Amino acid sequence: MDASKQWKFCSFAILMVLVLSTLAAAQDSPVSDPTVPANYDKEFALRYLAETREKFLASINGLSEAQWKFKPAADRWSVGEVSEHVTKAEEMFQGMVRKMMESPADPAQAKEATLKEANIVKMVPDRSTKFQAPDPLKPTGRWPTQTALVADFERMRKENADYLAANYDGMRQRVQAGPPGTMDGVQWMVFMAAHLKRHTAQIEEVKADPAFPKK
């Protein structure tokens, strides 16, 4: 990923993080929610990646071409366009974390990771506030078919989960800083999964539209 695309992506991520810092009572205090696990370890991260993957794939499974391309309004995305957005985001998160891992481990800096998983999994999927995607993540018809898109998404999500499983400790020792705070490599992967959950909810909103094709 070139520097320009990486910067645009980081700007998008920072925008979403700003919302988290606004809604959370304190940026480094966990959100009080009995549905949020307290132990954000390697097992949690891998499970969250798996759960969000499964729900996304279930949401788009078996859709016809008409359903895949249906737009509730001219200024709203179709299921196919939302799916392209999240697949592009998966690729860019992947590139950013790999770039982070090229830097030396810095345990002292890693302690500065102030945005915790509790806030990420609670606030990122919340669709009460909407955002404009940056140009690199907007749908352009990159994948000609649903099958092609799903194949690439599946490949990248597996690569990301396998990478986290193999590099968990090292990812905890590297951070990406931004104005509202910093996150380590594992937290960015959790952010990626939460971003997918957010847009899976958007897909369900499209499917719930009264004009959504029956078949």
C-alpha positions in Angstrom: 0.0 0.0 0.0 1.6 3.3 -1.0 2.0 6.2 1.4 -0.9 8.2 -0.1 -3.4 5.4 0.4 -2.1 4.6 3.8 -2.6 8.2 4.9 -6.1 8.4 3.5 -7.0 5.2 5.3 -5.5 6.4 8.6 -7.6 9.6 8.3 -10.7 7.5 7.9 -9.8 5.3 10.9 -9.0 8.4 13.0 -12.4 9.9 12.2 -14.1 6.8 13.6 -11.8 6.8 16.6 -12.8 10.4 17.3 -16.4 9.2 17.7 -15.3 6.6 20.2 -13.5 9.2 22.3 -16.5 11.5 22.1 -19.0 8.9 23.2 -16.9 7.1 25.8 -17.0 8.7 29.3 -13.2 8.4 29.4 -11.0 7.3 26.5 -9.0 4.8 28.6 -11.9 3.6 30.7 -13.8 0.4 29.6 -17.4 0.8 28.6 -19.7 -0.8 31.3 -21.7 -3.4 29.4 -22.3 -6.9 30.6 -22.4 -8.2 27.0 -18.8 -7.1 26.4 -16.1 -9.6 27.5 -13.7 -8.4 30.1 -10.8 -10.5 28.9 -9.5 -9.1 25.6 -6.8 -11.6 24.9 -5.7 -13.6 21.8 -8.7 -15.9 22.1 -11.1 -13.0 22.2 -9.5 -11.3 19.1 -9.6 -14.5 17.0 -13.2 -15.2 18.1 -14.3 -11.7 17.2 -12.7 -12.0 13.8 -14.4 -15.3 13.2 -17.8 -14.1 14.5 -17.9 -11.0 12.4 -16.8 -12.9 9.3 -19.6 -15.5 9.8 -22.3 -12.9 10.3 -21.2 -10.9 7.2 -21.1 -14.0 5.0 -24.5 -15.1 6.3 -25.9 -11.7 5.5 -24.9 -11.8 1.8 -25.4 -15.5 1.3 -27.8 -16.6 -1.5 -28.6 -13.1 -2.8 -29.7 -12.8 -6.4 -28.0 -10.3 -8.7 -31.0 -8.1 -8.4 -30.8 -8.2 -4.6 -27.0 -7.7 -4.7 -27.3 -4.5 -6.8 -30.5 -3.0 -5.3 -30.1 0.5 -4.0 -32.6 1.9 -1.5 -31.9 5.4 -2.9 -29.6 7.1 -5.3 -27.3 8.2 -2.5 -27.3 4.9 -0.7 -25.1 1.9 -1.3 -26.3 -1.5 -2.5 -25.4 -4.7 -0.7 -22.7 -5.3 -3.3 -21.3 -1.8 -2.8 -21.2 -2.2 1.0 -19.5 -5.5 0.5 -16.9 -4.0 -1.8 -16.2 -1.3 0.8 -15.6 -3.7 3.6 -13.4 -5.9 1.4 -11.3 -2.9 0.4 -11.1 -1.9 4.1 -9.9 -5.5 5.0 -7.1 -5.1 2.5 -6.1 -1.7 3.9 -6.2 -2.7 7.5 -4.0 -5.7 6.6 -1.5 -3.4 4.9 -1.4 -1.0 7.8 -0.8 -3.7 10.4 1.9 -5.3 8.3 3.6 -1.8 8.0 3.4 -1.4 11.8 5.2 -4.7 12.3 8.1 -3.5 10.2 9.1 -1.1 13.1 11.0 -2.3 16.1 9.1 -3.6 19.1 8.7 -0.9 21.8 7.1 -2.1 25.0 7.2 1.3 26.5 5.3 2.9 23.6 2.9 0.0 23.6 1.7 1.0 27.0 0.5 4.2 25.4 -2.3 2.3 23.5 -5.1 4.2 25.1 -8.2 3.2 23.1 -9.2 -0.2 24.6 -11.1 -3.0 23.0 -14.2 -2.4 25.2 -14.7 1.0 23.5 -13.9 -0.4 20.1 -16.4 -3.2 20.1 -19.1 -1.1 21.7 -18.9 2.1 19.6 -17.5 1.2 16.1 -20.6 -0.9 15.2 -23.0 1.9 16.4 -24.7 3.3 13.3 -26.3 6.2 15.0 -23.6 8.4 13.6 -22.7 8.0 9.8 -19.5 8.7 8.0 -18.4 9.4 4.4 -15.9 6.8 3.3 -12.6 8.1 1.8 -12.1 7.7 -1.9 -9.8 4.5 -1.7 -12.6 2.7 0.1 -15.5 3.8 -2.0 -17.0 1.1 -4.3 -15.9 1.2 -7.9 -17.0 -2.2 -9.2 -13.5 -3.7 -8.6 -15.0 -7.2 -8.3 -17.1 -8.3 -11.3 -19.1 -10.9 -9.3 -20.2 -11.6 -5.8 -18.3 -14.9 -6.0 -15.1 -13.1 -6.8 -15.5 -10.6 -4.0 -16.3 -13.2 -1.4 -13.3 -15.3 -2.4 -11.0 -12.3 -1.9 -12.7 -11.3 1.4 -12.4 -14.9 2.7 -8.7 -15.1 1.7 -7.8 -11.8 3.4 -9.8 -12.5 6.6 -8.0 -15.9 6.9 -4.7 -14.2 6.3 -5.4 -11.6 8.9 -6.6 -14.2 11.5 -3.6 -16.4 10.8 -1.3 -13.4 11.1 -2.7 -12.4 14.4 -2.5 -16.0 15.7 1.2 -16.2 14.7 2.2 -12.6 15.7 0.0 -11.7 18.7 2.8 -10.8 21.1 4.6 -8.7 18.5 1.4 -6.9 17.5 0.9 -5.9 21.2 4.3 -4.2 21.1 3.6 -1.8 18.2 1.2 1.0 18.0 -0.3 3.5 15.5 -0.8 6.9 17.0 -3.5 9.5 16.1 -4.9 12.6 17.7 -7.5 10.8 19.8 -5.2 8.1 21.1 -3.2 5.1 20.0 -4.0 1.4 19.3 -1.7 -1.6 19.1 -1.7 -4.0 16.2 -4.2 -6.4 17.8 -6.6 -3.5 18.6 -6.4 -2.4 15.0 -7.5 -5.9 14.0 -10.3 -5.8 16.5 -11.2 -2.4 15.0 -11.3 -4.0 11.5 -13.7 -6.7 12.7 -15.9 -4.1 14.4 -15.9 -2.1 11.2 -17.2 -5.2 9.4 -19.9 -5.7 12.0 -21.0 -2.0 11.5 -21.4 -2.6 7.8 -23.1 -6.0 8.2 -25.8 -4.0 10.0 -25.9 -1.6 7.1 -26.5 -4.6 4.7 -29.4 -5.7 6.9 -30.8 -2.2 6.7 -30.8 -2.5 2.9 -32.4 -5.9 2.9 -35.1 -4.6 5.2 -36.1 -1.9 2.7 -39.7 -2.5 1.5 -38.6 -2.3 -2.1 -35.8 -4.9 -1.7 -36.4 -7.5 -4.4 -38.0 -10.7 -3.2 -35.7 -12.7 -5.4 
